Amino acid sequence: CESLVERNAALLSGQHDLGMTVFITAGHNLPYLGLAAREACQTPTVCVHTFPLAFELWDRKYATGQYLMKSEVQPLNAAIFDPGVKSRSRIHLYRAEKLVRQNNPEASALLFDPAGYVAETTIGNFFLVQGNRILAPRPEFILGGISQRMVVRLANQLGLDYQETDISPNMILEADEALTSSTAYCLMPVTRFENHLLSAGKPGPVYQKLLNAWSQAVGIDILQQAREIGAARRQALS
């Protein structure tokens, strides 16, 4: 992986950054190849690919925030498929996003579990801020993320209380702030849920503290990088 990143990162200009995806398949398909390939079909295939991060898709949202809407699509049934498994079979997530954007092109989907509590977005984890507390959904119906673990670490560092609990739609409306985390953008504010503004329609102070702490931890100004690369990519496309 490191050599792949080194080679492909060298192909980018200084105004870009690189993402990397690692996934593992079950290997060759026996019915397609027959018994002669049985041994090969028992060996998993490890795949790695890189891509330039598309900062122009989210750079402005650090300042404006995201617009989330409740999706009628629910997470996969935990009794059938463990939500903690990161699978490339994501048709329910694509469907959730598509249905929300049919009526609200600027919105993104927020999934709720069968009991009506927040689960996650289609690409990341969800959090609420209430005073000195950060609230996150219970882990039973979500895919825990690396960025989510970073939020926990930074919350502890900043003296914030991190709790996993059931989060209802009303709790979102009553919270001081709402946030999401994801590998590509790290941390993003949510400033609108359904038809309601959150945190007066702008990023809140806890979000700002967390993002600043994240930037210090990784040694780069996350917001500045996103703005510069997003602007450069947008200009190149114009």
Secondary structure, 3 states (H helix, E strand, C coil): CHHHHHHHHCCCCCCCCEEEEEEEECCCCHHHHCHHHCCHHHCCEEEEEEEECCHHHCCCHHHHCEEEEECCCCCCCCCCCCCCCCCCCCHHHHHHHHHHHHHCCCCEEEEECCCCCEEEECCCEEEEEECCEEEEECHHHCCCCHHHHHHHHHHHHCCCEEEEECCCHHHHHHCCEEEEEECCCEEEEEEEECCEECHHHCCCHHHHHHHHHHHHHHCCCHHHHHHHHHHHHHHHHC
